[in-house]
Amino acid sequence: MNYRRLPDIRREINAKLDDTMEQLRKLSAKPSDDPLSDIVALLHEFTKDTKDHVKGVPEEDGLIQAIRPEQDKFCQRIRQTAPKFRPYERKHAGEKHLPSSKFLSMEGEEDAGSDDEEPDDDSKCIDLNGEVIYVNDVQKSALM
């Protein structure tokens, strides 16, 4: 037997043992004794990740940042469907005006949130045959 080769054989065995241990670490974990807990934990992690993503992330390509332009367009189109309704009688049309509404004002408008009374702005409403609907018109329709 050649004893000079013994250190080389030991190094080869150690290298193979290290490779084998690395491959074992790469294998999936042994099956759980409590699979229900594993599923609940996965669902919890998924829910948390989804909540965080929907809540918003600071990156430009986050979900909220990606849908924001379309959301703004959608909100503007919804607001445009509002009829030209006035909560006063037709006989007061030239005398009364609606103040601008803070909760309905579009973002980025300079007069958003103004409490000053201004003439009614119908430019954001759909033109329903050019008619303005007054409260007494609604009352008449309800009584018919």
Residue pairs with C-beta under 8 A, 6 or more apart in sequence:
32 38
53 62
53 63
54 63
54 64
55 64
56 62
56 63
56 64
56 65
57 63
57 64
57 65
59 65
72 107
75 106
76 106
76 124
79 104
79 106
79 124
80 124
80 125
80 126
81 126
82 124
82 125
82 126
83 125
83 126
83 128
83 133
84 120
84 122
84 125
84 128
84 131
84 132
84 133
85 132
85 133
85 134
85 138
86 93
86 96
86 98
86 120
86 132
86 133
86 134
86 135
87 98
87 135
88 96
88 134
88 135
89 134
89 135
89 136
90 134
90 136
90 137
93 132
93 134
97 117
97 118
97 119
97 120
98 117
98 120
99 114
99 115
99 116
99 117
99 118
100 111
100 112
100 113
100 114
100 115
100 116
100 118
100 121
102 112
102 113
105 111
105 112
105 113
106 112
106 124
111 118
122 132
